[in-house]
Amino acid sequence: MNAVINNPTLTPTHSGWTDEAEAPQEPTANAARLKIERETHKLEKRLCREVGKAIVDFNMIEEGDKVMVCMSGGKDSYALLDILLKLKARAPIHFDLVAVNLDQKQPGFPEHVLPEYLASTGVPFHIENEDTYSIVKKLIPEGKTTCSLCSRLRRGILYRVADELGCTKIALGHHRDDILQTLLLNMFFGGKMKSMPPKLVSDDGKHVVIRPLAYVAEKDTARWAAHRNFPIIPCNLCGSQENLQRKQVGEMLREWEKRFPGRIENMFNALQNVVPSHLLDGSLYDFKNARVTGVADENGDKAFDKEEFAPVPALPGVQVVQIG
């Protein structure tokens, strides 16, 4: 396996990763068409800017990396590959991409779709064929959720493929909404303050997993997929029950965003603004040995003050209602 190149002098900067191209001009087009093109160009700029910023903020991709982009056939993995290809063309460093799909031999899976699409992009790709579907059906009783075993099998296979292809990073298509859903799912059902990391070493200790869409809203990947007309493959081919808990949490977040614009952004910002001394985890903050220092600290306890929160900035045409 190729070694991960980690040269501080080649660490990407915002220049190149987040630079934005000029909007195309077409003075002869009608007003409606120009408006659509303008909105589409703004969406493309936003996606490239947010993915570029995530790559820089978490040093996701380094000089000489070979990034394995995991392709499921869903809108998010298509969007991830598409944006990474755009960024590769103007990034301040050199890196390579290889798209990988795991064909798990689910009945009805259109095995021609991804190879045909990937061939049309010119990106190197690899299709791994493993009949995990039969294994899952053999081991999991009918009617029981198959997702857990299926994901473990898939993870092990993709780690192996990453080794065989000499990949130094594994890129997944999880976006901002996935990260927030995971946070709430762990709080509600797992009793943990835990989310989905933008970059982390894999559980086998041998791979670096990255999520370049960490700052991207799901609605934007959906809009981009519709604009690019990606050949989406449905995710229910295995016949497994839908993950009802994740679906319910996703619907709750969308409802909050409709009723209280800005709440989702605030929640996501909170993940990047953690104050361990104001939580309850003794492994993160030494509560037992807290002693008087005589030195003022803005993060010290303000026991007699009523907690105040900065108001969410009002959006154009949106009325903000104070509750409580």
Steps between C-alpha positions, in 0.01 A plus 500: 500500500629845417609703802298807587700806402498753781715797406401815693633719222250345261198522724216650289398858566171664423650633175405263220272287716240772548569735208188560296470517122319785331136440409450424130347786301240439233338833411277349233319265738160595631451626855354175638783292361759746630346482847518119502860507380590762759347296784671183377834677483452634855425143615814367332711775656353428844563126472860550388560763768357287782677181393826693453465659843440164668805354326714790623354521852561132571799444267305223329703474179878540483764512227526164323187347655305236315140544609253214473154649444236250611211497253164360611295628208322754722487876446759580767780277369439626146519860624816424700685358200378778272619779730833329577567475126437874465729579795772266375531709185590815696632379837840634611628142544500180296282208604329213322145369515368150447129425520404168660164327508420181688247287310347290777290294258167627623213376280409762244818706542567671165868404479556686172403846628806602701765357262340680208477829689854480642642415157333814362679718759846368419577437868679172581256260666474154646191283547538243778263202476419329830178308572442637848126495433488118527709505818269752666186315396645175633596641841220751571147364563229618263350830608800605710710804412798405284676838496745436785651177363489630144693815594766301690556272202510796262748687719743209515488449124558869425796513740652206312438665163660823623813302589504319166465827305762679707257766621607732781155647576146362486238765416136451600200705390353592840384863518413753770150357555643149549735638764219671692272197472776281643550743789130487594473124448791444740346740753148357477575129469868447588548728800811653342602847388646365176467595138656406165859629463617685188833315521605205715721192492294191423409246767769259371762773548622470142304759301406868515131555431388846383162664441557798268126582492503572876398867450249429221123500555309201366263725307799621299616150405141424395484815284839425346404140424184619325695759301768250394242228436700232677376142438381440857475140617226442763623404846222250583603215274597274791144499631617594850277718714569870486697644791198653671695673776726685257205583278306646794796707618554627146136606474525674837805700386326602179193612694715703738671668206164594350361638826820652637740598218859501619459229764679234294795733439520578872496131590777427252705796625463362854693188394796727426465707818510252790556613861601185695484677838127553447418137430517202737779283364775466759738355242489828305513738796648442846200598713631315809810714524339835416646756740487876553767675291422865566526562125193616311387267222226581247409130494464483877161431655253789512276336755269793569459626144211405279632317193483720193521388139593706197198537271496311174560750215176573318485383139340718229124464511509285816343609827694381805277424797648507851384201705485504877 
